[in-house]
Amino acid sequence: MRLNVRREQMDVMAAVSEANFEREVVRHVLSNYSESIVRLPEGGEFAVHDLSEETLERLVRIGIVKARRFELTRQSSIAGFVAMMFSGAPNFDKNRICEVLLTDEEKTPDDRVDEIANVLSEKNWETIRSDYDPQAWILPDESETESATADETAAAPESSKASDPMAKTVTGKTLARLAKKPKETVDVQPQVSAADRDMDVNTVKIDREK
């Protein structure tokens, strides 16, 4: 018997699988890095166990997205990448040693992440923690969206000024004629300035700050 699965059904199954994986990573982070300190982009420092469920899930989701941008596919490797973001820093991938390891063409993307856990010493992780960048918890796409929104807001006064009918109809000659009328005044306003389901959590644990 041939089983036909519609695209919609496949999408639902994929979404369910992804949600389950995210929950697994959240549990892994809570179980192994509950004391790790997280600095949020909006301000504040919290131990992982003090984060709200919603915030922790959001950070894990961001970590998974970043891991996949390095072409990671193995769930244990993705979980390991996310764990490093919590145990070390969300921008650990910007550390020079990590950059070299993550671009090692002699290894597969998944093996590159495993190599980081094997190569870096606790001193290396201390350096990474000292360079902690809370803004790394924001995906580049989100930063670009926020920047575009800010630019649009800043440009709003310029648009208002351009649409001012007085700017189009009151010319210098018109003002001169009006000025000759003895009992009339003209007020000109000033210009406004402008899936491994059997994920082995033991394989993704790394040294944590004591």
ZILIN-V673632 format. One record per residue. N is the residue number from 1. RES is the residue in one letter. SS is DSSP state (~ for helix, > for strand, _ for the rest). OMEGA is omega in whole degrees, -180 to 180 (NA if undefined). NEAR is the number of other ideal C-beta (glycine too) atoms within 8 Angstrom. Layout:
n->N res->RES ss->SS omega->OMEGA near->NEAR
n->N res->RES ss->SS omega->OMEGA near->NEAR
This chain:
n->1 res->M ss->_ omega->-180 near->2
n->2 res->R ss->_ omega->-179 near->3
n->3 res->L ss->_ omega->179 near->4
n->4 res->N ss->_ omega->179 near->4
n->5 res->V ss->_ omega->-180 near->5
n->6 res->R ss->_ omega->-180 near->6
n->7 res->R ss->~ omega->180 near->5
n->8 res->E ss->~ omega->179 near->6
n->9 res->Q ss->~ omega->179 near->8
n->10 res->M ss->~ omega->179 near->9
n->11 res->D ss->~ omega->179 near->8
n->12 res->V ss->~ omega->-180 near->8
n->13 res->M ss->~ omega->179 near->8
n->14 res->A ss->~ omega->180 near->8
n->15 res->A ss->~ omega->179 near->8
n->16 res->V ss->~ omega->180 near->8
n->17 res->S ss->~ omega->180 near->9
n->18 res->E ss->~ omega->179 near->8
n->19 res->A ss->~ omega->178 near->8
n->20 res->N ss->~ omega->179 near->8
n->21 res->F ss->~ omega->179 near->11
n->22 res->E ss->~ omega->179 near->12
n->23 res->R ss->~ omega->178 near->8
n->24 res->E ss->~ omega->-180 near->11
n->25 res->V ss->~ omega->177 near->14
n->26 res->V ss->~ omega->179 near->11
n->27 res->R ss->~ omega->180 near->8
n->28 res->H ss->~ omega->180 near->13
n->29 res->V ss->~ omega->180 near->15
n->30 res->L ss->~ omega->-176 near->11
n->31 res->S ss->~ omega->-172 near->7
n->32 res->N ss->~ omega->-176 near->10
n->33 res->Y ss->_ omega->-175 near->11
n->34 res->S ss->_ omega->-178 near->10
n->35 res->E ss->_ omega->180 near->8
n->36 res->S ss->_ omega->-178 near->11
n->37 res->I ss->> omega->178 near->7
n->38 res->V ss->> omega->175 near->12
n->39 res->R ss->> omega->-176 near->7
n->40 res->L ss->_ omega->-180 near->11
n->41 res->P ss->_ omega->-178 near->7
n->42 res->E ss->_ omega->178 near->4
n->43 res->G ss->_ omega->178 near->4
n->44 res->G ss->_ omega->176 near->6
n->45 res->E ss->> omega->-177 near->6
n->46 res->F ss->> omega->169 near->9
n->47 res->A ss->> omega->-177 near->10
n->48 res->V ss->~ omega->-177 near->14
n->49 res->H ss->~ omega->178 near->7
n->50 res->D ss->~ omega->178 near->5
n->51 res->L ss->_ omega->176 near->11
n->52 res->S ss->_ omega->-180 near->5
n->53 res->E ss->~ omega->-179 near->6
n->54 res->E ss->~ omega->-180 near->6
n->55 res->T ss->~ omega->180 near->9
n->56 res->L ss->~ omega->179 near->13
n->57 res->E ss->~ omega->180 near->10
n->58 res->R ss->~ omega->-180 near->8
n->59 res->L ss->~ omega->177 near->14
n->60 res->V ss->~ omega->179 near->13
n->61 res->R ss->~ omega->178 near->9
n->62 res->I ss->~ omega->179 near->11
n->63 res->G ss->~ omega->179 near->14
n->64 res->I ss->~ omega->178 near->13
n->65 res->V ss->~ omega->180 near->9
n->66 res->K ss->~ omega->180 near->12
n->67 res->A ss->~ omega->-179 near->13
n->68 res->R ss->~ omega->176 near->10
n->69 res->R ss->~ omega->173 near->6
n->70 res->F ss->_ omega->176 near->12
n->71 res->E ss->_ omega->176 near->6
n->72 res->L ss->_ omega->-179 near->12
n->73 res->T ss->_ omega->-179 near->8
n->74 res->R ss->_ omega->-176 near->8
n->75 res->Q ss->~ omega->180 near->11
n->76 res->S ss->~ omega->179 near->11
n->77 res->S ss->~ omega->177 near->16
n->78 res->I ss->~ omega->178 near->14
n->79 res->A ss->~ omega->178 near->14
n->80 res->G ss->~ omega->178 near->14
n->81 res->F ss->~ omega->180 near->14
n->82 res->V ss->~ omega->-180 near->14
n->83 res->A ss->~ omega->179 near->15
n->84 res->M ss->~ omega->178 near->13
n->85 res->M ss->~ omega->-180 near->14
n->86 res->F ss->~ omega->-176 near->13
n->87 res->S ss->~ omega->180 near->12
n->88 res->G ss->_ omega->179 near->10
n->89 res->A ss->_ omega->-179 near->11
n->90 res->P ss->_ omega->178 near->11
n->91 res->N ss->_ omega->-178 near->10
n->92 res->F ss->~ omega->-179 near->11
n->93 res->D ss->~ omega->179 near->9
n->94 res->K ss->~ omega->176 near->9
n->95 res->N ss->_ omega->-173 near->12
n->96 res->R ss->~ omega->-180 near->5
n->97 res->I ss->~ omega->-180 near->10
n->98 res->C ss->~ omega->178 near->13
n->99 res->E ss->~ omega->179 near->10
n->100 res->V ss->~ omega->-178 near->8
n->101 res->L ss->~ omega->-178 near->11
n->102 res->L ss->~ omega->179 near->11
n->103 res->T ss->_ omega->179 near->7
n->104 res->D ss->_ omega->-176 near->9
n->105 res->E ss->_ omega->179 near->4
n->106 res->E ss->_ omega->179 near->3
n->107 res->K ss->_ omega->176 near->8
n->108 res->T ss->_ omega->-180 near->5
n->109 res->P ss->~ omega->-180 near->11
n->110 res->D ss->~ omega->-180 near->10
n->111 res->D ss->~ omega->179 near->9
n->112 res->R ss->~ omega->-180 near->14
n->113 res->V ss->~ omega->178 near->16
n->114 res->D ss->~ omega->-179 near->11
n->115 res->E ss->~ omega->178 near->11
n->116 res->I ss->~ omega->-180 near->13
n->117 res->A ss->~ omega->-178 near->11
n->118 res->N ss->~ omega->-172 near->6
n->119 res->V ss->~ omega->-173 near->7
n->120 res->L ss->_ omega->177 near->11
n->121 res->S ss->_ omega->178 near->5
n->122 res->E ss->~ omega->177 near->6
n->123 res->K ss->~ omega->177 near->6
n->124 res->N ss->~ omega->-180 near->10
n->125 res->W ss->~ omega->177 near->14
n->126 res->E ss->~ omega->177 near->9
n->127 res->T ss->~ omega->179 near->9
n->128 res->I ss->~ omega->179 near->14
n->129 res->R ss->~ omega->-179 near->10
n->130 res->S ss->~ omega->179 near->6
n->131 res->D ss->_ omega->-177 near->10
n->132 res->Y ss->_ omega->178 near->10
n->133 res->D ss->_ omega->-179 near->9
n->134 res->P ss->~ omega->-179 near->9
n->135 res->Q ss->~ omega->179 near->7
n->136 res->A ss->~ omega->175 near->10
n->137 res->W ss->~ omega->176 near->10
n->138 res->I ss->_ omega->179 near->9
n->139 res->L ss->_ omega->180 near->8
n->140 res->P ss->~ omega->-179 near->6
n->141 res->D ss->~ omega->180 near->6
n->142 res->E ss->~ omega->179 near->8
n->143 res->S ss->~ omega->-180 near->10
n->144 res->E ss->~ omega->179 near->8
n->145 res->T ss->~ omega->179 near->8
n->146 res->E ss->~ omega->180 near->8
n->147 res->S ss->~ omega->180 near->8
n->148 res->A ss->~ omega->178 near->8
n->149 res->T ss->~ omega->179 near->8
n->150 res->A ss->~ omega->179 near->8
n->151 res->D ss->~ omega->180 near->8
n->152 res->E ss->~ omega->179 near->8
n->153 res->T ss->~ omega->-180 near->7
n->154 res->A ss->~ omega->-178 near->8
n->155 res->A ss->~ omega->-177 near->8
n->156 res->A ss->~ omega->179 near->8
n->157 res->P ss->~ omega->179 near->10
n->158 res->E ss->~ omega->-180 near->8
n->159 res->S ss->~ omega->-180 near->8
n->160 res->S ss->~ omega->-179 near->9
n->161 res->K ss->~ omega->-179 near->10
n->162 res->A ss->~ omega->-177 near->7
n->163 res->S ss->_ omega->180 near->6
n->164 res->D ss->_ omega->-178 near->8
n->165 res->P ss->~ omega->179 near->6
n->166 res->M ss->~ omega->-180 near->6
n->167 res->A ss->~ omega->-178 near->8
n->168 res->K ss->~ omega->-170 near->5
n->169 res->T ss->~ omega->-178 near->7
n->170 res->V ss->_ omega->180 near->8
n->171 res->T ss->_ omega->179 near->6
n->172 res->G ss->~ omega->180 near->5
n->173 res->K ss->~ omega->180 near->6
n->174 res->T ss->~ omega->179 near->9
n->175 res->L ss->~ omega->180 near->11
n->176 res->A ss->~ omega->179 near->8
n->177 res->R ss->~ omega->-180 near->8
n->178 res->L ss->~ omega->-178 near->9
n->179 res->A ss->~ omega->-179 near->7
n->180 res->K ss->_ omega->180 near->6
n->181 res->K ss->_ omega->-172 near->7
n->182 res->P ss->_ omega->-173 near->4
n->183 res->K ss->_ omega->-180 near->3
n->184 res->E ss->_ omega->175 near->6
n->185 res->T ss->_ omega->179 near->3
n->186 res->V ss->_ omega->178 near->8
n->187 res->D ss->_ omega->178 near->4
n->188 res->V ss->_ omega->-178 near->6
n->189 res->Q ss->_ omega->178 near->4
n->190 res->P ss->_ omega->-179 near->4
n->191 res->Q ss->_ omega->178 near->5
n->192 res->V ss->_ omega->180 near->7
n->193 res->S ss->_ omega->-176 near->4
n->194 res->A ss->_ omega->NA near->5
n->195 res->A ss->_ omega->165 near->5
n->196 res->D ss->_ omega->-176 near->7
n->197 res->R ss->_ omega->-180 near->5
n->198 res->D ss->_ omega->-177 near->4
n->199 res->M ss->_ omega->-180 near->11
n->200 res->D ss->_ omega->-176 near->7
n->201 res->V ss->~ omega->-180 near->10
n->202 res->N ss->~ omega->-177 near->5
n->203 res->T ss->~ omega->-177 near->8
n->204 res->V ss->~ omega->178 near->14
n->205 res->K ss->_ omega->177 near->7
n->206 res->I ss->_ omega->-179 near->12
n->207 res->D ss->_ omega->178 near->5
n->208 res->R ss->_ omega->179 near->9
n->209 res->E ss->_ omega->-178 near->7
n->210 res->K ss->_ omega->NA near->2
